[in-house]
Amino acid sequence: MTDDVKRLTLLHEVLHAALEVMAGSPDWDDLDPKSQKNREETVIRTFESPLLTILQQNPDLVTYLTS
């Protein structure tokens, strides 16, 4: 894996963990079990790349948020 892919994968997994903490394990009641997992993946994948880009392009923001 390239370093960029490793970073994106790590962020992806961190977002799964954050979703678990924020919402518990979402059950997406209206969906069958396979679709439930697909929905969570879609939600995470939708903002993993833009979020990583924002963080990479705004080091002052990262410093401010983590200080």
VENWOUR-V31475 format. One record per residue. RES is the residue in one small letter. PHI is phi in radians with two decimals (999 if undefined). PSI is psi in radians with two decimals (999 if undefined). Layout:
RES,PHI,PSI
RES,PHI,PSI
//
This chain:
m,999,2.47
t,-1.30,2.85
d,-1.06,-0.67
d,-1.09,-0.72
v,-1.17,-0.69
k,-1.08,-0.77
r,-1.08,-0.81
l,-1.12,-0.68
t,-1.13,-0.76
l,-1.10,-0.78
l,-1.07,-0.72
h,-0.97,-0.83
e,-1.21,-0.63
v,-1.09,-0.69
l,-1.15,-0.66
h,-1.04,-0.78
a,-1.11,-0.74
a,-1.11,-0.73
l,-1.07,-0.72
e,-1.07,-0.75
v,-1.19,-0.73
m,-1.27,-0.73
a,-2.12,0.12
g,1.19,-2.80
s,-1.55,1.79
p,-1.02,2.32
d,-1.74,-0.13
w,0.71,1.06
d,-0.76,-0.56
d,-1.39,0.01
l,-2.06,2.66
d,-1.24,2.84
p,-0.94,-0.72
k,-1.15,-0.72
s,-1.17,-0.53
q,-1.05,-0.82
k,-1.14,-0.71
n,-1.09,-0.66
r,-1.13,-0.79
e,-1.08,-0.77
e,-1.05,-0.72
t,-1.09,-0.77
v,-1.07,-0.83
i,-1.14,-0.83
r,-1.14,-0.47
t,-1.09,-0.65
f,-2.07,0.12
e,-1.16,-0.83
s,-1.22,-0.82
p,-1.06,-0.66
l,-1.13,-0.79
l,-1.08,-0.72
t,-1.08,-0.78
i,-1.02,-0.81
l,-1.14,-0.72
q,-1.20,-0.62
q,-1.55,-0.05
n,-2.35,1.19
p,-1.06,-0.54
d,-1.14,-0.64
l,-1.12,-0.79
v,-1.06,-0.78
t,-1.06,-0.78
y,-1.10,-0.81
l,-1.18,-0.51
t,-1.81,0.10
s,-1.57,999
//
